[in-house]
Amino acid sequence: SIRQWEGDSRGHWEGNTLVVETTNFTNHPKYFGTTDKARVTERFTRTSAETISYQFTMEDPGTFSRPWSAAFALNRTTGPIYEYACHEGNYAMFDSLSAGRAKDAAKAKK
């Protein structure tokens, strides 16, 4: 009965797929104007050693006429992973990443 800004997430396994269901959002619109009746179901399935299939479904009868879903692949990276919160508002990060991409492009042309 305690509602949280980001909802209350619970996970379980369905075979080799991790299913995470999030409910109990507050009444403060967060995602696309959703209400406190929103339910998000996420599915994470490893499809190869390098890839996880990520799928989610958003349900909220107070906002949407029917549930909607999206899916995309999460690919393994060899570089470091930075938490977004550590870099929000860090405008130097854009320059650092741009320089890295330019360096990669120059190598690819050789």
MOSUL-V314486 format. One record per pair of residues at least 4 apart in sequence whose C-alpha atoms are under 8 Angstrom apart, sorted by the first residue. I is the first residue (numbers start at 1). GAP is how many residues later the second one is. Records with the same first field share a line. If there is no record, write none. Layout:
BEGIN
I=GAP ; GAP
END
This chain:
BEGIN
1=23
2=22
3=4 ; 5 ; 21 ; 22 ; 23
4=4 ; 20 ; 21 ; 22
5=20 ; 21 ; 23 ; 25
6=19 ; 20
7=15 ; 16 ; 17 ; 18 ; 19
8=14 ; 15 ; 16 ; 17
9=11 ; 12 ; 13 ; 14
10=10 ; 11 ; 12
11=7 ; 8 ; 9 ; 10
12=6 ; 7 ; 8
13=4 ; 5 ; 6
14=4 ; 5
16=29 ; 30
17=26 ; 27 ; 28 ; 29
18=25 ; 26 ; 27
19=22 ; 23 ; 24 ; 25
20=21 ; 22 ; 23
21=18 ; 19 ; 20 ; 21
22=17 ; 18 ; 19
23=14 ; 15 ; 16 ; 17
24=12 ; 13 ; 14 ; 15
25=10 ; 11 ; 12 ; 13
26=9 ; 10
27=8 ; 9
28=7 ; 8
29=4 ; 5 ; 6 ; 7
30=4
33=30
34=4 ; 26 ; 28 ; 29
35=25 ; 27 ; 28
37=23 ; 24 ; 25
38=20 ; 21 ; 22 ; 23
39=19 ; 20 ; 21
40=16 ; 17 ; 18 ; 19
41=15 ; 16 ; 17
42=12 ; 13 ; 14 ; 15
43=10 ; 11 ; 12 ; 13
44=8 ; 9 ; 10 ; 11
45=7 ; 8 ; 9
46=5 ; 6 ; 7
47=4 ; 5 ; 6
48=4
50=25 ; 26
51=22 ; 23 ; 24 ; 25
52=21 ; 22 ; 23
53=18 ; 19 ; 20 ; 21
54=17 ; 18 ; 19 ; 20
55=14 ; 15 ; 16 ; 17
56=13 ; 14 ; 15
57=10 ; 11 ; 12 ; 13
58=9 ; 10 ; 11
59=5 ; 7 ; 8 ; 9
60=4 ; 6 ; 7
61=4 ; 5
82=4 ; 5
83=4
84=4
87=6
90=4
91=4
92=4
93=4
94=4
95=4
96=4
97=4
98=4
99=4
100=4
101=4
102=4
103=4
104=4
105=4
106=4
END
